[in-house]
Structure formats: structure tokens, C-alpha cells
Amino acid sequence: MVLPKLPSIRSKREIGTSLSEINVTPFIDVMLVLLVIFMVTAPMMQSGIGVNLPRAETDTAPADPGLRLTVDKDKYIYFENSAININLLESRLLNYFSGRSKKIVYLQADRELPYGFVVEIMDIATKIGVETVALITEPIEIKDKDR
């Protein structure tokens, strides 16, 4: 049986040369593709709930942290970005405010909703012990107050 000839030390050095630099071109290509994908999809993920708020002269931006309930014109109640039925609202509010000292609800209701439906939501919130139910409105810009 004949054994194969082993390469000498000199031939190992010539064959086993290593790359001293990493080729980053494929890495940059992949990162640019990912950047384009995120730039295209980011505006789609930030679309909020379409609500046509009532208008008022005073600004009603939330000052204290609290729960924001959004009700659209089709009477869907959005509790932490998930739509719920009005029958489940009381249990969800009880679970959310259990163990919290401050109980504040900001109600963002569409202007086309019936007044009775908004009052029903406010009644459910106050029945479980919510201290403050604030209505969020859209400000009106008044051009001339003197006229």
C-alpha cells in the first residue's frame, strides 16, 4: 500500500493564505434592502384609528397619564388598540384599573356618535370607580376674537 505524499511546510504556506479584509459589500446590500423595507412599512404600521373628533375652542390634551378609549362612528370601542364590545367594557376597565391609585379615562369619541352612546360609556366608567372621564376634542382656530 502506497501512502500519498504529504505536502511540505513551504507548500502549506502558499496554499493556506488567509484574507486580511472582510468583504462588506454583500452586508451593505442586505442592510440597504432592509432599510427600504422598513421605510415602506413604517407608515402603514402607525395608522391610527380614524375618528372625526368634535371641535371646541379650548385645548383638551391629556395632562395626566390615563387610559385612552377611542370610539369610532360604527360604535366600536378601542381599548388599548383592540376593538371590544360595550358589554365587555366594564370587565376590561375593572381589570385595567385594579391596583391603580389614579383612575383617569380619556374618551376620544367620533362626533357622529349618538349622545346617549357616549353617556353610556361614561356611565360604565364612573360605575366602576373612575375618578375622571375627560372628553378629547379637536381645537378650533379662531382668527378674530374681537369681531
Order of alpha helices (4+ residues) and beta strands (2+ residues): alpha-alpha-beta-beta-beta-beta-alpha-beta-alpha-beta-beta
